Amino acid sequence: REDFERTGISTLITVGVRDIQGEGFPDQFFGLADSVFLDLPQPWLAIPSARNMLKQDGTLCSFSPCIEQVQRSCEILRSDFTDIRTFEILLRTYEVREWKVDHSKVDDGNSTACPPRKRRQPSREASVGDSASSPAIMARPSAETRGHTGYLTFARK
């Protein structure tokens, strides 16, 4: 709640604690929500109640850590929702570094083709007075990426 107040959106958000899977959403919010986000062990149990909270054309989003939860949720969504889409979310870390780029070796289009050769990693050490090079930020995926996948399913009422 403090985060919502600090960012100035506390008047737009309602926060509460409730067993949504067992009791559903409170009736006082019937048809008032533009969107509902579910992050529950059994989201398919809360979908009928979430549907009632959504305005026409409202969006439901559900996070699921395994595809079996997605399948069960989509079975329920098919009866009252359209535009059902699921996206896999997988953490992929990148190594970000600053490299010196040598502009003197950039092809201006007037040179003849050079035979192919292996790319060499740009030197991290460039001379202080070297005006033909400039720093550039480069990112590449880490060699080893370990993480847990998850799925976001979106549907429109």
Backbone as CSV, one residue per row, in Angstrom:
resi,resn,N_x,N_y,N_z,CA_x,CA_y,CA_z,C_x,C_y,C_z
1,ARG,0.816,-1.193,0.000,0.000,0.000,0.000,0.856,1.251,0.000
2,GLU,1.969,1.189,0.734,2.851,2.349,0.794,3.423,2.664,-0.585
3,ASP,3.751,1.627,-1.348,4.276,1.841,-2.703,3.245,2.541,-3.578
4,PHE,1.990,2.137,-3.460,0.934,2.762,-4.262,0.741,4.225,-3.865
5,GLU,0.826,4.499,-2.568,0.698,5.885,-2.108,1.875,6.722,-2.593
6,ARG,3.069,6.170,-2.490,4.282,6.880,-2.901,4.267,7.210,-4.392
7,THR,3.694,6.330,-5.196,3.657,6.565,-6.648,2.406,7.305,-7.097
8,GLY,1.522,7.625,-6.158,0.352,8.432,-6.481,-0.797,7.691,-7.130
9,ILE,-0.833,6.362,-7.001,-1.922,5.605,-7.633,-2.806,4.893,-6.610
10,SER,-2.669,5.254,-5.345,-3.428,4.555,-4.298,-4.938,4.722,-4.455
11,THR,-5.390,5.799,-5.089,-6.833,5.992,-5.284,-7.382,5.108,-6.398
12,LEU,-6.489,4.515,-7.183,-6.908,3.681,-8.312,-6.871,2.193,-8.002
13,ILE,-6.319,1.828,-6.851,-6.066,0.424,-6.540,-6.710,0.054,-5.213
14,THR,-7.289,-1.143,-5.169,-7.858,-1.670,-3.934,-7.024,-2.868,-3.514
15,VAL,-6.588,-2.865,-2.270,-5.760,-3.947,-1.749,-6.523,-4.628,-0.621
16,GLY,-6.539,-5.954,-0.644,-7.203,-6.701,0.414,-6.662,-8.110,0.481
17,VAL,-6.987,-8.815,1.553,-6.568,-10.202,1.724,-7.825,-11.053,1.764
18,ARG,-7.843,-12.093,0.913,-9.038,-12.923,0.815,-8.668,-14.216,0.092
19,ASP,-9.364,-15.300,0.389,-9.179,-16.566,-0.321,-9.970,-16.485,-1.628
20,ILE,-9.331,-15.961,-2.658,-10.002,-15.750,-3.946,-10.391,-17.079,-4.585
21,GLN,-9.543,-18.094,-4.439,-9.864,-19.397,-5.030,-11.103,-20.008,-4.381
22,GLY,-11.260,-19.819,-3.077,-12.394,-20.414,-2.368,-13.619,-19.521,-2.311
23,GLU,-13.424,-18.223,-2.063,-14.541,-17.297,-1.864,-14.841,-16.425,-3.074
24,GLY,-13.905,-16.330,-3.994,-14.082,-15.434,-5.133,-13.828,-13.988,-4.735
25,PHE,-13.962,-13.099,-5.695,-13.771,-11.672,-5.444,-15.021,-11.101,-4.776
26,PRO,-14.870,-10.023,-3.989,-16.037,-9.405,-3.342,-17.028,-8.872,-4.378
27,ASP,-18.321,-9.067,-4.120,-19.369,-8.630,-5.049,-19.374,-7.123,-5.274
28,GLN,-18.841,-6.358,-4.349,-18.851,-4.897,-4.480,-18.048,-4.408,-5.683
29,PHE,-17.191,-5.271,-6.253,-16.377,-4.870,-7.400,-16.915,-5.413,-8.726
30,PHE,-18.116,-5.946,-8.706,-18.725,-6.546,-9.896,-18.716,-5.545,-11.058
31,GLY,-18.073,-5.942,-12.163,-18.063,-5.135,-13.385,-17.268,-3.844,-13.320
32,LEU,-16.403,-3.679,-12.334,-15.670,-2.419,-12.179,-14.209,-2.468,-12.616
33,ALA,-13.649,-3.649,-12.790,-12.207,-3.773,-13.047,-11.884,-3.725,-14.536
34,ASP,-10.879,-2.934,-14.874,-10.355,-2.926,-16.244,-9.509,-4.166,-16.490
35,SER,-8.841,-4.639,-15.433,-8.006,-5.829,-15.561,-7.907,-6.535,-14.215
36,VAL,-7.617,-7.823,-14.286,-7.412,-8.648,-13.095,-6.161,-9.474,-13.345
37,PHE,-5.274,-9.500,-12.348,-4.054,-10.305,-12.439,-4.126,-11.404,-11.395
38,LEU,-3.948,-12.656,-11.837,-3.984,-13.806,-10.936,-2.598,-14.432,-10.837
39,ASP,-2.153,-14.678,-9.629,-0.912,-15.412,-9.367,-1.245,-16.383,-8.243
40,LEU,-1.883,-17.478,-8.631,-2.451,-18.423,-7.670,-2.044,-19.849,-8.018
41,PRO,-2.036,-20.750,-7.029,-1.713,-22.153,-7.320,-2.714,-22.820,-8.259
42,GLN,-3.989,-22.435,-8.160,-5.034,-23.004,-9.013,-5.857,-21.864,-9.616
43,PRO,-5.294,-21.135,-10.561,-5.980,-19.948,-11.087,-7.324,-20.262,-11.733
44,TRP,-7.499,-21.444,-12.276,-8.760,-21.791,-12.941,-9.944,-21.731,-11.975
45,LEU,-9.684,-21.887,-10.677,-10.767,-21.800,-9.696,-11.264,-20.361,-9.509
46,ALA,-10.406,-19.384,-9.776,-10.761,-17.973,-9.573,-11.226,-17.288,-10.854
47,ILE,-11.079,-17.937,-11.993,-11.421,-17.296,-13.272,-12.902,-16.914,-13.363
48,PRO,-13.855,-17.757,-12.977,-15.263,-17.335,-13.066,-15.555,-16.074,-12.246
49,SER,-14.991,-15.980,-11.062,-15.195,-14.793,-10.235,-14.480,-13.582,-10.835
50,ALA,-13.274,-13.783,-11.351,-12.526,-12.688,-11.982,-13.293,-12.157,-13.185
51,ARG,-13.927,-13.051,-13.936,-14.724,-12.639,-15.095,-15.819,-11.674,-14.670
52,ASN,-16.472,-11.951,-13.551,-17.546,-11.083,-13.067,-17.044,-9.704,-12.645
53,MET,-15.797,-9.606,-12.265,-15.242,-8.323,-11.824,-14.863,-7.434,-13.007
54,LEU,-14.611,-8.056,-14.157,-14.121,-7.309,-15.319,-15.224,-6.533,-16.030
55,LYS,-14.855,-5.345,-16.503,-15.725,-4.591,-17.408,-15.735,-5.321,-18.748
56,GLN,-16.687,-4.989,-19.607,-16.680,-5.548,-20.961,-15.371,-5.137,-21.632
57,ASP,-14.725,-6.038,-22.329,-13.415,-5.862,-22.966,-12.280,-5.765,-21.959
58,GLY,-12.534,-6.092,-20.701,-11.476,-6.101,-19.694,-10.519,-7.258,-19.936
59,THR,-9.327,-7.141,-19.365,-8.278,-8.131,-19.591,-7.955,-8.891,-18.318
60,LEU,-7.857,-10.194,-18.449,-7.404,-11.051,-17.367,-5.992,-11.504,-17.702
61,CYS,-5.111,-11.489,-16.715,-3.760,-12.023,-16.876,-3.517,-12.993,-15.737
62,SER,-2.959,-14.137,-16.059,-2.680,-15.147,-15.048,-1.246,-15.627,-15.196
63,PHE,-0.507,-15.640,-14.084,0.844,-16.197,-14.085,0.768,-17.635,-13.607
64,SER,1.448,-18.531,-14.318,1.511,-19.941,-13.926,2.936,-20.439,-14.102
65,PRO,3.468,-21.160,-13.129,4.826,-21.681,-13.262,4.930,-22.956,-14.101
66,CYS,3.800,-23.613,-14.386,3.893,-24.838,-15.190,2.780,-24.885,-16.239
67,ILE,3.048,-25.579,-17.313,2.148,-25.611,-18.465,0.822,-26.299,-18.131
68,GLU,0.824,-27.226,-17.180,-0.421,-27.898,-16.804,-1.431,-26.904,-16.219
69,GLN,-0.947,-25.935,-15.455,-1.834,-24.894,-14.922,-2.390,-24.040,-16.058
70,VAL,-1.554,-23.758,-17.031,-1.991,-22.977,-18.195,-3.101,-23.722,-18.926
71,GLN,-2.915,-25.017,-19.150,-3.908,-25.809,-19.876,-5.255,-25.809,-19.158
72,ARG,-5.234,-26.011,-17.855,-6.498,-26.032,-17.101,-7.165,-24.665,-17.110
73,SER,-6.359,-23.611,-16.992,-6.915,-22.250,-17.022,-7.527,-21.950,-18.382
74,CYS,-6.842,-22.334,-19.437,-7.349,-22.063,-20.791,-8.647,-22.811,-21.071
75,GLU,-8.813,-24.001,-20.506,-10.078,-24.728,-20.663,-11.241,-23.901,-20.116
76,ILE,-11.039,-23.263,-18.983,-12.081,-22.425,-18.373,-12.249,-21.127,-19.166
77,LEU,-11.138,-20.534,-19.574,-11.189,-19.255,-20.297,-11.956,-19.367,-21.616
78,ARG,-11.874,-20.520,-22.283,-12.497,-20.681,-23.607,-14.005,-20.436,-23.599
79,SER,-14.652,-20.640,-22.464,-16.109,-20.501,-22.437,-16.576,-19.046,-22.435
80,ASP,-15.820,-18.124,-21.848,-16.296,-16.742,-21.724,-15.303,-15.674,-22.176
81,PHE,-14.146,-16.064,-22.664,-13.116,-15.092,-23.021,-12.681,-15.269,-24.472
82,THR,-12.107,-14.210,-25.028,-11.547,-14.263,-26.387,-10.090,-13.819,-26.326
83,ASP,-9.440,-13.850,-27.467,-8.039,-13.399,-27.587,-7.151,-14.023,-26.512
84,ILE,-7.270,-15.311,-26.327,-6.469,-16.008,-25.309,-5.068,-16.223,-25.872
85,ARG,-4.085,-15.707,-25.149,-2.687,-15.832,-25.576,-1.818,-16.173,-24.373
86,THR,-0.857,-17.052,-24.565,0.075,-17.423,-23.502,1.498,-17.186,-23.983
87,PHE,2.304,-16.607,-23.102,3.706,-16.328,-23.397,4.573,-17.007,-22.351
88,GLU,5.624,-17.673,-22.822,6.575,-18.270,-21.885,7.556,-17.195,-21.441
89,ILE,7.838,-17.175,-20.161,8.757,-16.204,-19.584,9.945,-16.988,-19.037
90,LEU,11.131,-16.708,-19.567,12.336,-17.386,-19.100,13.405,-16.344,-18.842
91,LEU,13.962,-16.364,-17.661,15.007,-15.423,-17.304,16.233,-15.667,-18.172
92,ARG,16.743,-14.617,-18.770,17.955,-14.712,-19.574,18.848,-13.551,-19.177
93,THR,19.969,-13.862,-18.548,20.865,-12.806,-18.087,21.853,-12.430,-19.186
94,TYR,22.257,-11.181,-19.169,23.193,-10.657,-20.158,24.413,-10.079,-19.461
95,GLU,25.559,-10.219,-20.105,26.780,-9.565,-19.653,26.851,-8.233,-20.380
96,VAL,26.920,-7.151,-19.632,26.975,-5.815,-20.218,28.359,-5.255,-19.947
97,ARG,29.017,-4.798,-21.007,30.375,-4.263,-20.888,30.540,-3.054,-21.786
98,GLU,31.534,-2.260,-21.439,31.906,-1.135,-22.294,33.112,-1.561,-23.123
99,TRP,33.031,-1.351,-24.424,34.103,-1.702,-25.347,34.536,-0.458,-26.096
100,LYS,35.773,-0.466,-26.540,36.261,0.603,-27.406,36.009,0.171,-28.846
101,VAL,35.377,1.037,-29.620,35.078,0.747,-31.017,36.034,1.557,-31.871
102,ASP,36.776,0.886,-32.733,37.753,1.547,-33.604,37.052,1.984,-34.881
103,HIS,36.800,3.286,-35.000,36.092,3.822,-36.161,36.973,3.892,-37.402
104,SER,38.279,3.788,-37.241,39.163,3.871,-38.408,39.043,2.635,-39.288
105,LYS,38.504,1.548,-38.760,38.372,0.314,-39.535,36.967,0.110,-40.077
106,VAL,36.107,1.121,-39.939,34.743,1.021,-40.440,34.753,1.203,-41.946
107,ASP,34.065,0.335,-42.653,33.995,0.389,-44.113,33.104,1.545,-44.542
108,ASP,33.655,2.461,-45.339,32.873,3.609,-45.811,32.148,3.318,-47.118
109,GLY,32.258,2.100,-47.617,31.568,1.720,-48.844,32.415,1.883,-50.089
110,ASN,33.582,2.516,-49.983,34.448,2.739,-51.142,35.558,1.712,-51.249
111,SER,35.743,0.900,-50.246,36.836,-0.060,-50.287,36.399,-1.333,-51.000
112,THR,37.383,-2.075,-51.478,37.082,-3.362,-52.105,36.870,-4.388,-51.006
113,ALA,36.187,-5.441,-51.343,35.857,-6.459,-50.347,37.112,-7.131,-49.831
114,CYS,37.147,-7.348,-48.542,38.252,-8.054,-47.912,37.844,-9.501,-47.728
115,PRO,38.811,-10.397,-47.747,38.457,-11.797,-47.502,37.943,-11.949,-46.073
116,PRO,37.021,-12.892,-45.864,36.485,-13.082,-44.520,37.579,-13.495,-43.545
117,ARG,37.444,-13.051,-42.313,38.388,-13.441,-41.273,37.654,-13.501,-39.941
118,LYS,38.279,-14.152,-38.996,37.665,-14.275,-37.682,37.591,-12.912,-37.017
119,ARG,36.479,-12.700,-36.309,36.351,-11.465,-35.536,37.229,-11.565,-34.303
120,ARG,37.855,-10.461,-33.989,38.635,-10.425,-32.760,37.915,-9.545,-31.761
121,GLN,38.042,-9.907,-30.513,37.410,-9.121,-29.461,38.121,-7.775,-29.381
122,PRO,37.366,-6.666,-29.385,37.996,-5.353,-29.299,38.801,-5.225,-28.018
123,SER,39.912,-4.560,-28.127,40.776,-4.358,-26.979,40.096,-3.462,-25.963
124,ARG,40.198,-3.823,-24.716,39.644,-2.988,-23.659,40.561,-1.806,-23.374
125,GLU,41.796,-1.931,-23.785,42.772,-0.889,-23.505,43.032,-0.098,-24.778
126,ALA,42.579,1.125,-24.801,42.837,1.996,-25.940,43.680,3.150,-25.446
127,SER,44.525,3.676,-26.315,45.382,4.777,-25.901,44.537,6.003,-25.612
128,VAL,44.995,6.821,-24.677,44.252,7.987,-24.234,44.035,8.961,-25.374
129,GLY,45.011,9.118,-26.232,44.900,10.084,-27.324,44.270,9.521,-28.575
130,ASP,43.723,8.347,-28.536,43.159,7.704,-29.718,41.792,8.306,-30.025
131,SER,41.725,9.208,-31.004,40.467,9.869,-31.337,39.629,9.041,-32.299
132,ALA,40.192,7.981,-32.862,39.454,7.160,-33.823,38.614,6.091,-33.129
133,SER,38.684,6.021,-31.803,37.871,5.034,-31.101,36.997,5.738,-30.074
134,SER,35.880,5.099,-29.769,34.967,5.654,-28.776,34.344,4.498,-28.003
135,PRO,33.897,4.770,-26.775,33.294,3.683,-25.992,31.900,3.338,-26.505
136,ALA,31.565,2.081,-26.403,30.225,1.609,-26.763,29.804,0.577,-25.727
137,ILE,28.541,0.575,-25.400,28.005,-0.413,-24.465,27.495,-1.589,-25.285
138,MET,27.948,-2.778,-24.930,27.536,-3.976,-25.652,27.014,-4.994,-24.642
139,ALA,26.045,-5.782,-25.068,25.476,-6.820,-24.205,25.403,-8.119,-24.981
140,ARG,25.674,-9.204,-24.276,25.530,-10.519,-24.899,25.006,-11.490,-23.855
141,PRO,24.260,-12.490,-24.294,23.705,-13.455,-23.337,24.821,-14.190,-22.602
142,SER,24.610,-14.458,-21.342,25.575,-15.229,-20.559,25.657,-16.640,-21.119
143,ALA,26.830,-17.227,-21.001,27.027,-18.579,-21.526,26.126,-19.576,-20.809
144,GLU,26.019,-19.445,-19.504,25.165,-20.351,-18.738,23.988,-19.578,-18.188
145,THR,22.805,-19.952,-18.607,21.600,-19.331,-18.079,20.780,-20.407,-17.396
146,ARG,20.615,-20.245,-16.105,19.789,-21.187,-15.352,18.631,-20.407,-14.768
147,GLY,17.482,-20.968,-14.875,16.321,-20.286,-14.328,15.108,-21.177,-14.438
148,HIS,14.028,-20.680,-13.939,12.775,-21.417,-13.984,11.844,-20.700,-14.936
149,THR,11.202,-21.452,-15.777,10.280,-20.851,-16.722,8.957,-20.541,-16.032
150,GLY,8.178,-19.725,-16.667,6.844,-19.400,-16.192,6.016,-18.996,-17.399
151,TYR,4.729,-18.832,-17.213,3.837,-18.503,-18.323,2.884,-17.388,-17.911
152,LEU,2.669,-16.447,-18.809,1.655,-15.412,-18.631,0.566,-15.667,-19.656
153,THR,-0.645,-15.827,-19.186,-1.791,-16.029,-20.070,-2.678,-14.796,-19.985
154,PHE,-3.012,-14.254,-21.155,-3.881,-13.081,-21.258,-5.165,-13.483,-21.970
155,ALA,-6.276,-12.899,-21.547,-7.560,-13.155,-22.201,-8.440,-11.920,-22.052
156,ARG,-9.293,-11.697,-23.042,-10.196,-10.541,-23.040,-11.627,-11.021,-22.839
157,LYS,-12.353,-10.313,-21.959,-13.750,-10.647,-21.681,-14.622,-10.186,-22.836
